[in-house]
Amino acid sequence: MSKRKIYFHIGFGKTGSSSLQSYLSFNSIHQTNKQEKLLYCCFDRDGRVFYGDEVSKMAKLSPLKYVASAPDIAELPDISVAKQELDKLFSQGFTPVFSQEDWGRRAGYFKTSNFFEQLDVVVHAIAYIRPQVEWFNSAWWQWFAWDGNFKKPEDVIAAWGYNFMLWGHQLSLWKRLPGVENVSVRLHPSDITEDFLHLLGVNEEVERANVEKVNVSLSPTLIKLLKKYPTLRQAHSADVDSILSKFIKFEGKTPWVIDAELASKIVASTNADNLKLLDMLDPPSRIIMVGDLRWWDAAHYKARKLWEEEDFQLKEEELSSIIEQVIPALINLGRNTPEFW
């Protein structure tokens, strides 16, 4: 008997993963060829597998409007619970689909635990990548800017080097993992949900409910507010961004903080690894990546307006606008939430 197959979306972060997970949390997915009965599933931190209405209810109650698997699932000392629950799903003819943007960097944990062999599955892994310089600017505002260990982007590189953004190296580890039969590497598309569904053979005419973008890049005004009141935001509390954006209108493009020198260092330090990535792409994507200067030429970023410290000062009129929006929102919330009283 052939082994059971699962799809594993393994990242990377800041490539639209949250929007994809939001879609999967609320929508059934069906292949046009009917060869696989797909089911979006999540591992919780105890190894339990949940899916269907339970996922949708959890996502609806979450400020982030999605549910993803626990990132450290491969570190569990005992995954017998997960094995038993997957056995039930396979017996019903389902092909599980899992997603966690941080798995791309955790191949070593999956190897050490023999995770996929223990589950008796074969894996089709899927990863999305984008040019490292732009990715790092987005990642700075998602995580590092709110970590007290880092005052500027250069501090992250000084502490960690460049390994954490070498997509080719990390994906090559996945390709060698026991149980992984295929790794699909995709360039970050304008619509990750559409691309992901197409890759799985899902009907592109499927109703697109709950496809609003979530966990999007932070706007300048929101960043100024969070920097002025630093206790509001930590490295892994993106729900704060979503909650505030529910009540306050924030606009504008995320500030650019990667200077020319750092951009040059990133491009030079990732060049060899990016050449490896080319061999992991399908021919049309390879052509696109070769011609995309964002991967290869730091001069591409010279025209970006670099934000200085004074640019992050929250102006009086910006704070007044926030207050004018927040007070009515709080009043309305109090009037419509009886349990407050």
C-alpha positions as CSV (number, residue, x, y, z in Angstrom):
1,M,0.0,0.0,0.0
2,S,1.3,3.4,-1.0
3,K,1.9,5.9,1.8
4,R,-0.6,8.6,2.6
5,K,0.1,12.1,1.1
6,I,-0.1,15.5,2.9
7,Y,0.5,19.0,1.5
8,F,2.7,21.2,3.7
9,H,2.9,24.9,3.1
10,I,6.1,25.8,4.8
11,G,6.5,29.5,4.3
12,F,8.3,31.8,4.1
13,G,7.0,34.6,6.3
14,K,5.9,38.0,4.7
15,T,4.9,36.3,1.4
16,G,1.1,36.4,2.0
17,S,0.9,33.4,4.3
18,S,-1.7,35.0,6.5
19,S,-4.0,35.8,3.6
20,L,-3.7,32.2,2.4
21,Q,-4.4,30.8,5.9
22,S,-7.4,33.1,6.2
23,Y,-8.9,31.7,3.0
24,L,-8.2,28.1,4.0
25,S,-9.7,28.7,7.4
26,F,-13.0,29.7,6.0
27,N,-13.4,27.9,2.7
28,S,-13.6,24.3,1.5
29,I,-11.2,23.4,-1.3
30,H,-11.9,20.9,-4.1
31,Q,-9.7,19.7,-6.9
32,T,-11.1,19.8,-10.4
33,N,-9.8,16.4,-11.2
34,K,-11.4,14.9,-8.0
35,Q,-8.3,12.7,-7.4
36,E,-7.8,14.0,-3.9
37,K,-10.4,15.1,-1.3
38,L,-8.5,18.1,0.2
39,L,-9.0,19.2,3.8
40,Y,-7.3,22.1,5.5
41,C,-6.1,20.9,8.9
42,C,-4.0,22.4,11.7
43,F,-1.8,20.9,14.4
44,D,-2.2,22.4,17.8
45,R,0.7,22.5,20.3
46,D,-0.3,19.1,21.8
47,G,-0.3,17.4,18.4
48,R,-4.0,17.2,18.0
49,V,-5.4,17.7,14.5
50,F,-8.4,20.0,14.0
51,Y,-10.2,21.0,10.9
52,G,-13.5,22.0,9.3
53,D,-16.0,24.0,11.5
54,E,-13.6,24.0,14.4
55,V,-11.0,25.8,12.4
56,S,-13.6,28.3,11.1
57,K,-14.9,29.1,14.5
58,M,-11.4,29.6,15.9
59,A,-10.5,31.9,13.0
60,K,-13.7,33.9,13.4
61,L,-12.9,34.6,17.0
62,S,-9.2,35.5,16.3
63,P,-8.3,39.2,15.6
64,L,-6.0,37.9,12.9
65,K,-8.9,36.0,11.2
66,Y,-7.0,32.8,10.5
67,V,-5.7,29.7,12.1
68,A,-2.4,28.0,11.3
69,S,-0.5,25.0,12.7
70,A,1.8,25.3,15.7
71,P,5.3,26.1,14.4
72,D,7.0,23.7,16.8
73,I,5.0,20.6,16.1
74,A,8.1,18.6,15.1
75,E,9.6,19.1,18.6
76,L,6.8,17.2,20.4
77,P,8.2,14.2,22.3
78,D,5.2,12.1,21.3
79,I,3.1,12.6,18.1
80,S,1.0,9.5,18.6
81,V,-2.1,11.6,18.9
82,A,-1.4,13.3,15.6
83,K,-0.8,9.9,14.0
84,Q,-4.1,8.5,15.3
85,E,-6.1,11.5,14.1
86,L,-4.5,11.5,10.7
87,D,-5.2,7.8,10.4
88,K,-8.9,8.6,10.8
89,L,-8.8,11.3,8.1
90,F,-6.9,9.0,5.7
91,S,-9.5,6.3,6.3
92,Q,-12.2,8.7,5.2
93,G,-10.3,9.5,2.0
94,F,-9.0,13.0,2.9
95,T,-5.7,14.5,1.8
96,P,-4.7,16.9,4.6
97,V,-3.3,20.4,3.8
98,F,-1.3,22.1,6.5
99,S,0.2,25.6,6.7
100,Q,2.8,27.3,8.9
101,E,5.1,30.1,7.6
102,D,7.9,29.3,10.0
103,W,8.3,25.6,9.0
104,G,10.7,26.6,6.2
105,R,13.4,27.2,8.7
106,R,12.8,24.1,10.8
107,A,13.8,21.3,8.5
108,G,16.3,20.1,11.1
109,Y,13.6,19.5,13.7
110,F,11.5,17.5,11.3
111,K,14.6,15.4,10.5
112,T,15.6,14.8,14.1
113,S,12.2,13.7,15.1
114,N,11.6,11.5,12.0
115,F,8.3,13.4,11.9
116,F,7.0,12.3,8.6
117,E,8.2,8.7,8.9
118,Q,6.4,8.5,12.3
119,L,3.2,9.7,10.7
120,D,3.7,7.3,7.8
121,V,3.1,10.0,5.2
122,V,4.8,11.4,2.1
123,V,4.9,15.2,1.8
124,H,4.5,17.7,-1.0
125,A,6.1,20.8,0.5
126,I,5.3,24.3,-0.9
127,A,7.3,27.5,-0.2
128,Y,7.0,31.1,-1.4
129,I,10.0,33.3,-1.8
130,R,10.7,37.0,-2.5
131,P,13.9,39.1,-2.9
132,Q,15.8,39.3,0.4
133,V,16.2,43.0,0.6
134,E,12.5,43.8,0.2
135,W,11.6,40.8,2.5
136,F,13.9,42.1,5.2
137,N,12.4,45.5,5.1
138,S,8.9,43.9,5.7
139,A,10.3,41.5,8.3
140,W,11.8,44.4,10.2
141,W,8.4,45.9,10.8
142,Q,6.7,42.6,11.4
143,W,9.1,41.3,14.1
144,F,12.5,42.8,14.6
145,A,11.6,46.5,15.2
146,W,9.6,45.5,18.3
147,D,12.4,43.3,19.7
148,G,14.4,45.2,22.3
149,N,17.6,43.5,21.2
150,F,17.6,45.4,17.9
151,K,17.7,49.1,17.4
152,K,18.3,49.1,13.6
153,P,18.2,46.5,10.8
154,E,22.0,46.1,10.9
155,D,21.7,44.8,14.5
156,V,19.8,41.7,13.2
157,I,22.5,40.9,10.7
158,A,25.2,41.4,13.3
159,A,23.5,39.0,15.6
160,W,22.3,36.3,13.1
161,G,24.3,36.7,9.9
162,Y,22.5,36.0,6.7
163,N,21.6,32.4,7.1
164,F,18.0,33.2,8.1
165,M,17.3,34.6,4.6
166,L,19.1,32.0,2.5
167,W,16.0,30.4,1.0
168,G,17.9,28.1,-1.2
169,H,19.9,26.5,1.6
170,Q,16.8,26.1,3.8
171,L,14.8,24.5,1.0
172,S,17.6,22.2,0.0
173,L,17.4,20.8,3.5
174,W,13.7,20.1,3.0
175,K,14.4,18.4,-0.3
176,R,16.6,15.9,1.6
177,L,14.2,15.2,4.4
178,P,12.9,11.6,4.6
179,G,9.3,11.5,3.6
180,V,9.4,14.6,1.4
181,E,8.7,13.6,-2.2
182,N,8.5,17.1,-3.7
183,V,9.2,20.7,-2.8
184,S,7.5,23.3,-5.0
185,V,9.2,26.7,-4.8
186,R,7.1,29.6,-6.0
187,L,8.0,33.2,-6.5
188,H,5.9,35.5,-4.4
189,P,2.8,36.2,-6.5
190,S,0.4,39.1,-6.4
191,D,-2.3,36.7,-5.1
192,I,-0.8,33.8,-3.1
193,T,-4.3,32.2,-2.6
194,E,-4.9,31.9,-6.3
195,D,-1.4,30.6,-7.0
196,F,-1.7,28.0,-4.2
197,L,-5.1,26.8,-5.3
198,H,-3.9,26.5,-8.9
199,L,-0.9,24.5,-7.7
200,L,-3.1,22.1,-5.9
201,G,-5.4,21.7,-8.9
202,V,-8.3,23.5,-7.2
203,N,-11.1,25.0,-9.4
204,E,-10.2,28.7,-9.9
205,E,-13.9,29.5,-10.0
206,V,-14.3,28.6,-6.3
207,E,-16.2,31.1,-4.3
208,R,-13.7,33.6,-2.8
209,A,-15.3,34.3,0.5
210,N,-13.1,35.8,3.3
211,V,-10.2,36.6,1.0
212,E,-9.5,40.0,2.5
213,K,-5.8,40.6,3.0
214,V,-4.8,40.1,6.6
215,N,-1.6,40.9,8.5
216,V,-0.5,43.3,5.7
217,S,2.5,45.5,6.0
218,L,2.2,48.3,8.6
219,S,1.4,51.9,7.5
220,P,3.6,54.8,8.6
221,T,1.1,56.3,11.0
222,L,0.6,53.0,12.8
223,I,4.3,52.5,13.0
224,K,4.7,56.0,14.5
225,L,2.0,55.3,17.0
226,L,3.6,52.0,18.1
227,K,7.1,53.6,18.3
228,K,5.7,56.4,20.5
229,Y,4.1,53.9,22.8
230,P,6.5,50.9,22.6
231,T,4.7,48.9,25.3
232,L,1.8,48.3,22.9
233,R,3.7,46.0,20.5
234,Q,6.1,43.1,20.9
235,A,7.9,41.0,18.3
236,H,5.2,38.4,18.1
237,S,2.0,40.3,18.8
238,A,0.8,41.1,15.3
239,D,-2.8,40.9,16.6
240,V,-2.2,44.4,17.9
241,D,-1.9,45.7,14.4
242,S,-5.1,44.0,13.3
243,I,-7.0,45.2,16.4
244,L,-6.0,48.8,16.0
245,S,-6.6,48.7,12.3
246,K,-10.2,47.6,13.0
247,F,-10.9,50.9,14.7
248,I,-8.5,53.3,13.1
249,K,-7.9,54.1,9.4
250,F,-4.3,53.8,8.6
251,E,-2.9,54.5,5.1
252,G,0.4,54.8,3.4
253,K,3.3,52.6,2.4
254,T,5.6,50.9,4.9
255,P,8.7,53.0,5.6
256,W,11.9,51.9,3.9
257,V,14.8,51.4,6.4
258,I,17.4,49.4,4.4
259,D,20.2,51.8,3.4
260,A,22.3,51.4,0.3
261,E,25.2,49.9,2.2
262,L,23.1,47.2,3.9
263,A,21.2,46.5,0.6
264,S,24.6,45.9,-1.1
265,K,25.7,43.5,1.6
266,I,22.4,41.5,1.5
267,V,22.5,41.2,-2.3
268,A,26.2,40.1,-2.2
269,S,25.7,37.7,0.7
270,T,22.7,36.0,-0.9
271,N,23.9,35.9,-4.5
272,A,25.3,32.4,-4.5
273,D,22.3,31.0,-2.7
274,N,19.9,32.7,-5.0
275,L,21.7,31.0,-8.0
276,K,20.8,27.7,-6.3
277,L,17.2,28.8,-6.1
278,L,17.1,29.1,-9.9
279,D,17.4,25.3,-10.1
280,M,14.5,24.8,-7.8
281,L,12.1,26.9,-10.0
282,D,10.0,25.8,-13.0
283,P,11.3,27.3,-16.3
284,P,8.9,30.2,-16.6
285,S,9.6,31.3,-13.0
286,R,13.3,30.9,-13.5
287,I,13.2,33.4,-16.4
288,I,11.3,35.8,-14.3
289,M,13.7,35.6,-11.4
290,V,16.8,36.0,-13.7
291,G,15.3,39.2,-15.1
292,D,14.2,40.6,-11.7
293,L,16.9,43.1,-10.6
294,R,15.6,43.1,-7.0
295,W,17.4,39.7,-6.5
296,W,20.7,40.7,-8.1
297,D,21.4,44.4,-8.2
298,A,21.5,46.6,-5.0
299,A,21.4,49.7,-7.3
300,H,17.7,48.9,-7.8
301,Y,17.1,50.1,-4.2
302,K,19.0,53.4,-4.4
303,A,15.8,55.4,-5.4
304,R,14.0,54.3,-2.2
305,K,13.4,57.1,0.2
306,L,15.3,56.1,3.4
307,W,13.4,57.1,6.5
308,E,15.4,58.9,9.2
309,E,14.7,59.0,12.9
310,E,12.8,62.4,12.6
311,D,10.5,60.9,10.0
312,F,9.0,58.6,12.7
313,Q,7.8,61.4,15.0
314,L,4.1,61.2,15.4
315,K,2.6,64.6,14.4
316,E,0.0,66.3,16.5
317,E,-2.5,66.2,13.7
318,E,-1.9,62.4,13.3
319,L,-2.5,61.8,17.0
320,S,-5.6,64.0,16.9
321,S,-7.0,61.9,14.0
322,I,-6.3,58.7,15.9
323,I,-8.1,60.0,19.1
324,E,-11.1,61.2,17.1
325,Q,-11.5,57.7,15.7
326,V,-10.8,55.8,18.8
327,I,-13.1,57.5,21.2
328,P,-16.3,57.0,19.1
329,A,-15.2,53.4,18.5
330,L,-14.9,52.8,22.3
331,I,-18.3,54.3,22.9
332,N,-19.9,52.2,20.2
333,L,-18.1,49.1,21.6
334,G,-19.4,49.8,25.1
335,R,-22.9,50.3,23.9
336,N,-23.0,47.1,21.9
337,T,-21.1,44.8,24.3
338,P,-23.5,44.2,27.3
339,E,-21.0,41.8,29.0
340,F,-18.8,44.9,29.7
341,W,-21.3,45.9,32.3
